Amino acid sequence: MPDGRAPVAIVGGGFSGTMVAANLARRNIRSVLIEGNGLAGRGVAFSTRDPAHLLNVPAGNMSAWPDEPDDFAVLAGDGAAFAERRIFGRYLGSILDQAIGSGNVQLVEGRIVGAARGKEGWRLELDDGQSLDADALVLATGNQMPAKLPIADAARDRLISNPWGETARAAIEDASRNSLDVLIVGTGLTMVDVVLSLDSAGYSGRILALSRRGLVPKSHGPYDPHPAQRHEVPTGALRDVTRWLRDRAGAAGWRAAVDSLRPHSHHIWQSLPEQDQDRFLRHARPWWDVHRHRIAPQVARRLDELMEEGRLEVVGGRILTAHTVGEAVEVSIRLRGEAEPIPPRRFGYIFNCTGPLGDIRRTSDPLLRQLLDDGAIGPDDLSIGLAADERSRVGERLWALGTLTKGRYWEIIAVPDIREQAAAVAEDIATELGQ
């Protein structure tokens, strides 16, 4: 534990937490970085050991520092390449090591289960009974676990609720050894990673990936950039933004059109009335996500090959019923647009890849749960994250980063966005602490 009082406590050691600590260290401000999963300097996103897991952004756009755009590209050797995520994990780990080596960052392995605001700052309670005092508190806990599937009780231990944990790795190895059919619920980026892991493990069974619409992330590809100035982009109404995007895609191609909105995404999102933001989440988000959050071309090619071989099937539909039969789960599925279900199928494992929890009010994270229950923090108007101001503050001397601030920024899940936020939060903390 740190000696005495720490100026800043940061909960969460993934990209967001690491970069806040590193930015503070550059300002000679001490912080304690608290990580409970043994993933400090990598987080869930970059802790993978699988070489098949590639970055979804070219290396040239993946510097951790806003003012050093080529920092990671030099390490990767090719700014246009989609480097392995584990390489980026090592890069991020080296940044944390340097910050710790400066004497301005101390790493604490443990889980924060409670926090209370006092006259002189925050008192944090760890799961081992120890406590820690800090003048300022930063929440960088990342994505919340996916919501529980309705079939969870029926599927029991054949359902993998956390596709990133050791249980998931064991299930992938078992499915590969025994050629067990696998059902993946969700067809986004997490599905892609599970498929790649199965493929890397020598899996020869059949994979069915199911989501409401059956949409799969699009591939990166070459295009001529077509940047837009802020005054060119409509704001204030989702219908106007959608019409503008369609017209621009027709003129410049959809990749150029989508990427031309990126510098203005926060401004556009914040200009929309709440009913339009809600409409986007309910109806347009799946199409936006697959076009905006694209995958490496070589990954897209491998998915196409698996589908052509009949080893991967991606469908739109929903699960009607499920029950265990011996060591398998028998599932009834009705495909999108069909009145009757397809014949029941049995799966050795079911992976929940539906994406992060969509309602922060339902979080099971003990720290967030306690802060919400105490009223120290509150949900944003859409309840997809925490209510945050323009400086990412969510309470008194309390900041949040990344997906916890989706309600304010929406596009705040990728490295190019979070690195800017981490630097800004560190600057605001320095101002608040008078350093």
Order of alpha helices (4+ residues) and beta strands (2+ residues): beta-alpha-beta-alpha-alpha-beta-beta-beta-beta-alpha-beta-alpha-beta-alpha-beta-alpha-alpha-alpha-alpha-alpha-alpha-beta-beta-beta-beta-alpha-beta-beta-alpha-alpha
